Amino acid sequence: MKVIVIGSGFSGLSAATSLADKGYEVTILEKNSIAGGRARVFEAEGFTFDMGPSWYWMPDVFDNYFAKFNKKPADYYDLVRLDPSYAVIFAGNETVELPASLDELGNLFEGMEAGSKEKFKEFLRQAEYKYDVGMNQFVWKPSVSITEFLSLKLLYDVVRLDVFQSFASHIRKFFKDERILKLMEFPILFLGATPENTPAMYSLMNYAEMKLGTWYPMGGMFKIVEGMVALAKEKGVTLLLNHEVQKIEVITGAVKKVITNQGEFIADVVVASADYHHVEDKLLEDKYQNYDEDYWNSRVMSPSSLLFYLGVNKKIPKLLHHNLFFDEDFKVHAHEIYTAPQWPSKPLFYVSAPSKTDNSVAPEGCENLFLLIPVAPDLIDTDEIREQYYHIIMERLEQYCGVPIRDAVVFKRSYAHNDFKADYHAFKGNAYGLANTLMQTALLKPSLKSKKVKNLFYTGQLTVPGPGVPPSLISGIVVAEEVSKAFKV
């Protein structure tokens, strides 16, 4: 039975490998010249730049993925745990480095707020339960039927998971110090919504970050993609690059073939790992779409990003591998992303310097910098605006580091909305997918099964379980299970 997978991001590779392992004949059609989706890589002037994800969290998800095929991550890449995990820079350049040790982290919190070490232990104990239930049960549900969620045990878990309480109110039961609150709320930013609009169950992110650790695959995040591609090919998957899908042809309620810029492919099943909205809006006839434009415009999207990839011809002091600049008001920046979408007046930003850990990503004596500003989706994106924000954040970065940097930049590339749309057909130029709000959870996410085409399925960040690298990996496995239930080899 022939399966066509559209897109070779984490969910596409995961789905393809899982299906090939079950005996399906799988071909991946990838529009770009390199696999990996948002996790692509490029090289310039001796520097190697990961283009997207830079945080390796939830190592157990990667372990479990490779273990499904009797492999382990170490078969494909070498992991190191970062210690300190990352640095947070507050107003006045006050810097807090978060140690990998939980005991040391508790002591750090205690120094900020008396009694917080014990409260941190209790917070983490509750977060561990949420991680266990959330990552081992909830995320594996395909969310195609309400019956999946009707067991008494699951209802009990829903109560304990604090699904109906916001993360912001939950965390304030434990801590009052504004610095601790910011440190604890930071991982929620990856979920695409403010802490006030994110269910408290996502304290599981804190558990993932603080207990399971922040890791880095030597050589860069693309090493994960290389490993997944190698494994897919071991399982017999055919990967075709530079094959952009132009149409999904449906006859009598079923996909018959997929048409690309380089030819046509007969399919018994299609799994779309490309942008869900793009697949429906551009590749299918209107009558076969699950959702209309009004539906998509009513969705709460996660932020887009303005990115800068910089090659610097000297070493930069003070920076760690991961650095979060919370030196401006988070509430103002969040308002300008979610409530009144606009380019931020005083942006928070993130700096990754993988060359602090990995000599292979930059020439000797040089620094590899990845800068990210979270911004609202669907903004006007021009070179002039990008350059304006480059100087805004570089001014603050230079002031923090105490050295000039801009005059040492020997390579510079920016990336924002227009690029996300061009490279990934990203809806409104989003970077992370749908925000993980309560009204966009589980059954309330776009369905992973087409309601009108019996052999068409969806996977990735715009369907279950949601955005991020580990959820995308899981999404591919979940959809593969649904395919195998509906279409036996």
C-alpha positions as CSV (number, residue, x, y, z in Angstrom):
1,M,0.0,0.0,0.0
2,K,1.5,3.3,-1.1
3,V,1.6,6.2,1.4
4,I,2.6,9.8,0.3
5,V,3.8,12.0,3.1
6,I,3.8,15.7,2.3
7,G,6.7,17.5,4.1
8,S,9.8,16.3,5.9
9,G,9.6,18.1,9.2
10,F,9.7,16.2,12.5
11,S,6.1,15.1,12.2
12,G,6.5,14.0,8.5
13,L,9.7,12.0,9.2
14,S,8.1,10.5,12.3
15,A,4.9,9.5,10.4
16,A,6.8,8.1,7.4
17,T,9.2,6.0,9.5
18,S,6.4,4.6,11.6
19,L,4.4,3.7,8.6
20,A,7.4,2.1,6.8
21,D,8.1,0.1,9.9
22,K,4.5,-1.3,9.7
23,G,5.1,-2.4,6.1
24,Y,3.7,0.5,4.0
25,E,5.5,1.7,0.9
26,V,6.3,5.3,1.9
27,T,7.4,8.3,-0.1
28,I,8.1,11.8,1.3
29,L,7.6,14.8,-1.0
30,E,9.6,17.8,0.3
31,K,9.4,21.2,-1.4
32,N,12.8,22.4,-0.2
33,S,16.2,21.3,-1.1
34,I,16.9,19.9,2.4
35,A,14.9,17.9,4.9
36,G,13.8,19.1,8.3
37,G,11.2,21.7,7.8
38,R,11.7,24.5,10.3
39,A,14.7,22.6,11.6
40,R,16.8,23.0,8.5
41,V,20.4,24.1,8.5
42,F,22.6,26.3,6.3
43,E,26.3,27.1,6.2
44,A,28.0,30.4,5.4
45,E,31.5,31.8,5.8
46,G,32.6,28.7,7.9
47,F,29.6,29.0,10.2
48,T,26.8,26.4,10.6
49,F,23.4,27.8,11.5
50,D,20.4,25.8,12.8
51,M,17.5,27.7,11.2
52,G,14.8,26.9,13.8
53,P,14.5,24.9,17.0
54,S,17.5,25.4,19.3
55,W,16.2,23.9,22.6
56,Y,16.5,20.2,23.2
57,W,13.9,19.4,26.0
58,M,12.0,16.2,26.9
59,P,14.9,13.9,26.1
60,D,12.7,10.9,27.0
61,V,10.5,11.7,23.9
62,F,13.5,11.3,21.6
63,D,14.6,8.2,23.5
64,N,11.2,6.6,23.1
65,Y,11.0,7.6,19.5
66,F,14.2,5.9,18.5
67,A,13.5,2.9,20.9
68,K,10.4,2.2,18.8
69,F,12.8,1.1,16.1
70,N,15.4,-0.6,18.4
71,K,17.6,2.4,18.2
72,K,18.8,5.2,20.5
73,P,19.7,8.8,19.9
74,A,23.4,8.0,20.6
75,D,23.3,5.9,17.4
76,Y,23.0,9.2,15.5
77,Y,24.2,12.1,17.6
78,D,26.0,12.9,20.8
79,L,24.1,14.8,23.5
80,V,25.5,17.0,26.2
81,R,23.6,18.5,29.1
82,L,24.0,22.2,29.5
83,D,24.9,23.5,33.0
84,P,23.9,26.3,33.6
85,S,20.8,25.5,31.5
86,Y,20.4,29.1,30.5
87,A,20.8,32.7,31.7
88,V,18.0,35.3,32.1
89,I,18.9,38.9,32.0
90,F,16.5,41.2,33.9
91,A,16.3,45.0,34.1
92,G,19.6,46.7,35.0
93,N,21.4,43.7,33.5
94,E,20.8,41.6,36.6
95,T,21.6,38.1,35.4
96,V,20.3,34.8,36.8
97,E,22.0,31.6,35.6
98,L,19.8,28.5,36.2
99,P,21.9,25.5,37.4
100,A,21.1,22.0,36.1
101,S,21.0,20.7,39.7
102,L,17.5,20.9,41.3
103,D,19.0,21.4,44.7
104,E,21.1,24.3,43.5
105,L,18.0,25.7,41.7
106,G,16.0,25.5,44.9
107,N,18.8,27.3,46.8
108,L,18.7,30.0,44.0
109,F,15.0,30.5,44.5
110,E,15.4,30.6,48.3
111,G,17.8,33.4,47.9
112,M,15.2,35.4,46.0
113,E,12.2,34.6,48.2
114,A,12.3,33.0,51.7
115,G,10.5,29.7,51.8
116,S,10.5,29.2,48.1
117,K,12.8,26.2,48.1
118,E,10.1,24.0,49.7
119,K,7.4,25.6,47.6
120,F,9.5,24.8,44.5
121,K,9.7,21.1,45.5
122,E,5.9,21.0,45.9
123,F,5.3,22.8,42.6
124,L,7.7,20.3,40.9
125,R,6.0,17.4,42.5
126,Q,2.6,18.4,41.0
127,A,4.3,19.2,37.7
128,E,5.8,15.7,37.6
129,Y,2.3,14.2,37.8
130,K,1.2,16.5,35.0
131,Y,4.1,15.5,32.9
132,D,3.5,11.8,33.5
133,V,-0.2,12.0,32.6
134,G,0.2,14.6,29.9
135,M,3.1,13.2,28.0
136,N,2.3,9.5,28.5
137,Q,-1.5,9.6,28.0
138,F,-3.0,12.8,26.7
139,V,-0.7,13.6,23.9
140,W,-1.1,10.1,22.5
141,K,-4.8,10.5,21.9
142,P,-5.8,11.2,18.3
143,S,-8.7,13.3,19.5
144,V,-11.1,12.1,16.8
145,S,-13.9,11.1,19.2
146,I,-15.2,12.3,22.6
147,T,-15.2,8.7,23.7
148,E,-11.4,8.9,24.1
149,F,-12.0,11.2,27.1
150,L,-14.9,9.6,28.9
151,S,-13.2,7.3,31.4
152,L,-13.6,8.1,35.1
153,K,-9.8,7.8,35.5
154,L,-9.3,10.4,32.8
155,L,-11.9,12.8,34.3
156,Y,-10.0,12.4,37.6
157,D,-6.8,13.2,35.8
158,V,-8.3,16.3,34.1
159,V,-9.1,17.7,37.6
160,R,-5.6,17.0,38.9
161,L,-4.1,18.4,35.7
162,D,-5.6,21.9,36.4
163,V,-6.9,22.1,32.9
164,F,-9.4,24.8,33.8
165,Q,-7.0,27.0,35.8
166,S,-4.6,29.3,34.2
167,F,-0.8,28.9,34.5
168,A,-0.5,32.4,35.8
169,S,-2.9,31.9,38.7
170,H,-1.4,28.5,39.4
171,I,2.2,29.7,39.7
172,R,1.2,32.6,42.0
173,K,0.0,30.1,44.6
174,F,3.7,29.2,45.1
175,F,5.8,32.3,44.4
176,K,5.5,36.1,44.7
177,D,9.0,37.2,43.6
178,E,8.7,38.7,40.2
179,R,12.0,37.2,39.0
180,I,10.9,33.7,40.0
181,L,7.6,34.2,38.3
182,K,9.3,35.3,35.1
183,L,11.7,32.3,35.2
184,M,8.8,29.9,35.7
185,E,6.6,31.5,33.1
186,F,9.3,31.6,30.4
187,P,8.7,28.0,29.1
188,I,5.1,28.8,28.5
189,L,6.2,31.2,25.8
190,F,7.0,28.1,23.7
191,L,3.3,27.2,23.8
192,G,2.2,30.4,21.9
193,A,0.0,32.1,24.5
194,T,0.3,34.2,27.6
195,P,0.4,32.5,31.0
196,E,-3.0,33.9,31.7
197,N,-4.5,32.1,28.7
198,T,-2.5,28.8,29.1
199,P,-3.9,25.9,31.2
200,A,-2.0,25.2,34.4
201,M,-1.4,21.7,33.2
202,Y,1.5,23.1,31.2
203,S,3.6,23.3,34.3
204,L,4.7,20.0,32.8
205,M,7.0,22.2,30.7
206,N,8.8,23.4,33.9
207,Y,9.3,19.8,34.9
208,A,10.7,19.0,31.5
209,E,13.0,22.0,31.6
210,M,14.2,21.8,35.2
211,K,14.1,18.1,36.1
212,L,14.8,16.4,32.7
213,G,17.2,19.1,31.7
214,T,18.3,21.3,28.8
215,W,20.5,19.4,26.3
216,Y,22.3,20.0,23.0
217,P,23.2,17.6,20.2
218,M,26.8,18.3,19.2
219,G,27.0,19.6,15.7
220,G,23.6,21.3,16.1
221,M,19.9,20.5,16.2
222,F,20.0,19.4,12.5
223,K,21.8,16.3,13.7
224,I,18.4,15.1,15.0
225,V,17.0,15.5,11.5
226,E,20.0,13.7,10.0
227,G,19.4,10.9,12.4
228,M,15.7,10.7,11.6
229,V,16.4,10.8,7.9
230,A,18.9,8.0,8.2
231,L,16.5,5.9,10.2
232,A,13.7,6.6,7.7
233,K,15.9,5.4,4.9
234,E,16.9,2.3,6.9
235,K,13.2,1.5,7.0
236,G,12.8,1.9,3.3
237,V,11.3,5.4,3.1
238,T,12.0,7.3,-0.2
239,L,12.7,11.0,0.4
240,L,12.3,13.2,-2.7
241,L,13.6,16.8,-2.3
242,N,12.6,19.8,-4.4
243,H,9.2,18.2,-5.0
244,E,6.6,20.9,-4.2
245,V,3.0,19.5,-4.1
246,Q,0.7,21.6,-6.3
247,K,-2.5,19.6,-6.0
248,I,-4.1,16.7,-4.2
249,E,-6.5,15.0,-6.7
250,V,-9.6,13.6,-5.1
251,I,-12.1,11.3,-6.9
252,T,-15.3,9.9,-5.3
253,G,-14.2,10.9,-1.8
254,A,-10.6,9.5,-1.9
255,V,-7.2,10.8,-2.9
256,K,-6.1,9.2,-6.1
257,K,-2.8,11.0,-6.8
258,V,-0.6,13.8,-5.6
259,I,0.7,16.2,-8.3
260,T,4.0,18.0,-7.8
261,N,6.2,20.3,-9.8
262,Q,8.2,17.2,-10.9
263,G,5.5,14.7,-11.6
264,E,2.5,12.8,-10.3
265,F,2.4,10.2,-7.6
266,I,-0.4,7.6,-7.1
267,A,-1.4,7.2,-3.5
268,D,-3.5,4.9,-1.4
269,V,-3.1,7.2,1.6
270,V,-1.8,10.7,2.0
271,V,-0.4,12.2,5.2
272,A,-0.1,16.0,5.1
273,S,2.7,17.2,7.3
274,A,2.8,20.6,5.5
275,D,0.9,23.6,6.8
276,Y,-2.7,22.4,7.4
277,H,-4.2,25.7,6.2
278,H,-2.1,25.7,3.0
279,V,-3.0,22.1,2.2
280,E,-6.7,22.8,2.5
281,D,-6.7,26.3,0.9
282,K,-4.3,25.6,-2.0
283,L,-4.1,21.8,-2.6
284,L,-7.7,20.7,-2.2
285,E,-10.9,21.7,-3.8
286,D,-13.2,23.8,-1.5
287,K,-15.7,21.0,-1.1
288,Y,-13.0,18.7,0.4
289,Q,-11.8,21.2,3.1
290,N,-12.4,20.5,6.8
291,Y,-12.4,24.2,7.7
292,D,-13.3,27.4,5.9
293,E,-11.4,30.7,6.0
294,D,-13.6,32.1,8.8
295,Y,-12.5,29.1,11.0
296,W,-8.8,29.7,10.4
297,N,-9.1,33.4,11.0
298,S,-10.8,32.7,14.3
299,R,-7.8,30.6,15.5
300,V,-5.4,32.0,18.1
301,M,-2.0,31.6,16.5
302,S,1.3,31.3,18.3
303,P,3.8,34.1,17.5
304,S,5.9,34.5,14.5
305,S,9.6,35.4,14.9
306,L,12.1,37.8,13.6
307,L,15.4,35.9,13.5
308,F,19.0,37.0,12.9
309,Y,21.8,34.5,12.1
310,L,25.2,36.2,12.8
311,G,28.7,35.1,12.3
312,V,31.0,37.2,14.5
313,N,34.8,37.2,14.1
314,K,35.6,37.3,17.8
315,K,34.5,35.7,21.1
316,I,31.8,37.5,23.0
317,P,32.0,37.6,26.8
318,K,29.2,37.0,29.3
319,L,26.9,35.0,27.0
320,L,25.9,31.4,27.8
321,H,24.6,28.9,25.2
322,H,21.0,30.1,25.9
323,N,20.3,33.7,27.0
324,L,16.9,35.3,27.6
325,F,16.6,39.1,27.7
326,F,13.7,39.9,30.0
327,D,15.0,43.4,30.6
328,E,11.8,45.1,29.3
329,D,8.2,44.7,30.4
330,F,6.9,41.3,29.4
331,K,3.3,42.4,29.7
332,V,3.8,45.2,27.2
333,H,5.4,42.8,24.7
334,A,2.7,40.2,25.2
335,H,0.0,42.8,24.6
336,E,1.7,43.7,21.3
337,I,1.7,40.1,20.2
338,Y,-1.7,38.8,21.4
339,T,-4.1,41.7,22.1
340,A,-3.1,44.6,19.8
341,P,-0.9,42.9,17.2
342,Q,2.0,45.2,16.2
343,W,5.7,45.4,16.0
344,P,6.9,45.5,19.7
345,S,7.9,48.9,21.2
346,K,10.4,47.4,23.6
347,P,11.0,43.7,22.6
348,L,12.1,40.9,24.7
349,F,14.5,38.7,22.8
350,Y,16.6,35.5,23.0
351,V,20.2,34.8,22.0
352,S,21.6,31.4,21.4
353,A,25.4,31.1,21.2
354,P,25.9,27.4,20.3
355,S,29.6,28.1,19.7
356,K,30.0,28.4,23.5
357,T,29.3,24.6,23.6
358,D,30.3,23.4,20.2
359,N,33.5,24.5,18.3
360,S,32.3,22.9,15.1
361,V,29.6,25.5,14.4
362,A,32.0,28.5,14.0
363,P,35.6,29.1,12.8
364,E,38.2,29.1,15.6
365,G,38.0,32.3,17.7
366,C,34.6,33.2,16.3
367,E,31.1,33.2,17.6
368,N,27.9,31.8,16.1
369,L,24.8,33.8,17.3
370,F,21.1,33.2,16.7
371,L,18.9,36.0,17.8
372,L,15.1,35.7,18.1
373,I,12.3,38.3,18.8
374,P,8.8,36.8,19.2
375,V,6.4,38.9,17.2
376,A,2.7,38.8,16.3
377,P,1.9,36.8,13.1
378,D,0.6,38.5,10.0
379,L,2.5,41.7,10.4
380,I,3.9,43.8,7.5
381,D,7.5,42.5,7.1
382,T,10.1,44.7,5.3
383,D,13.9,44.9,5.2
384,E,13.7,48.3,6.8
385,I,11.7,47.0,9.8
386,R,14.1,44.1,10.2
387,E,17.1,46.4,10.2
388,Q,15.4,48.7,12.8
389,Y,14.9,45.8,15.2
390,Y,18.4,44.5,14.5
391,H,19.9,47.7,15.9
392,I,17.5,47.8,18.8
393,I,18.4,44.5,20.2
394,M,22.1,44.7,19.2
395,E,22.4,47.9,21.2
396,R,21.1,46.1,24.3
397,L,23.3,43.0,23.6
398,E,26.4,45.1,23.3
399,Q,25.6,47.1,26.4
400,Y,25.1,43.8,28.3
401,C,28.2,42.1,27.0
402,G,30.3,45.3,27.4
403,V,31.9,45.0,23.9
404,P,31.0,46.2,20.4
405,I,29.7,43.4,18.3
406,R,28.2,44.9,15.2
407,D,31.5,45.9,13.7
408,A,32.7,42.2,14.1
409,V,29.8,40.7,12.2
410,V,31.2,39.0,9.1
411,F,27.9,37.2,8.2
412,K,24.3,38.3,8.7
413,R,21.0,36.9,7.6
414,S,17.5,37.8,8.7
415,Y,14.4,35.7,8.6
416,A,10.7,36.6,9.4
417,H,7.1,36.4,8.2
418,N,7.8,36.6,4.5
419,D,10.3,33.8,4.8
420,F,8.1,31.5,6.9
421,K,5.4,31.9,4.2
422,A,7.8,31.3,1.3
423,D,9.6,28.4,2.8
424,Y,6.8,26.6,4.7
425,H,3.6,28.2,3.4
426,A,3.1,29.1,7.1
427,F,-0.4,30.5,7.8
428,K,0.0,34.2,8.5
429,G,3.7,33.7,8.7
430,N,3.5,31.9,12.1
431,A,6.6,30.2,13.5
432,Y,5.1,27.7,16.0
433,G,1.6,26.8,15.0
434,L,-1.6,27.2,17.1
435,A,-1.4,28.6,20.5
436,N,-2.1,26.0,23.3
437,T,-5.1,27.7,24.8
438,L,-7.9,25.8,26.5
439,M,-10.2,26.3,23.5
440,Q,-7.6,24.9,21.2
441,T,-6.8,21.7,23.1
442,A,-7.4,18.1,22.1
443,L,-10.8,17.7,20.4
444,L,-10.8,21.5,19.8
445,K,-7.7,21.4,17.6
446,P,-8.0,20.9,13.8
447,S,-8.7,17.2,13.2
448,L,-5.9,14.8,12.1
449,K,-8.4,13.0,9.9
450,S,-10.1,14.6,6.9
451,K,-13.9,14.6,7.4
452,K,-14.5,14.5,3.7
453,V,-11.6,12.5,2.1
454,K,-11.4,9.0,3.5
455,N,-7.7,8.5,2.9
456,L,-6.3,11.9,3.8
457,F,-4.7,12.6,7.2
458,Y,-2.9,15.5,8.8
459,T,0.0,15.8,11.2
460,G,2.2,18.5,12.7
461,Q,2.0,21.7,14.7
462,L,-1.5,22.7,13.5
463,T,-3.1,19.5,14.7
464,V,-2.8,17.2,17.8
465,P,-1.0,17.2,20.1
466,G,0.4,20.7,19.2
467,P,3.5,22.8,18.5
468,G,7.1,22.0,19.4
469,V,9.6,19.4,18.4
470,P,8.6,16.6,20.9
471,P,4.8,17.1,20.1
472,S,5.5,17.0,16.4
473,L,7.4,13.7,16.8
474,I,4.5,12.3,18.7
475,S,2.0,13.7,16.2
476,G,3.6,11.6,13.4
477,I,3.4,8.4,15.5
478,V,-0.2,9.1,16.4
479,V,-1.3,9.6,12.8
480,A,0.6,6.5,11.7
481,E,-1.5,4.5,14.2
482,E,-4.7,6.0,12.8
483,V,-3.6,5.2,9.2
484,S,-2.9,1.6,10.2
485,K,-6.3,1.2,11.9
486,A,-8.1,2.5,8.8
487,F,-6.0,0.9,6.0
488,K,-4.4,-2.5,6.7
489,V,-1.2,-3.3,4.8
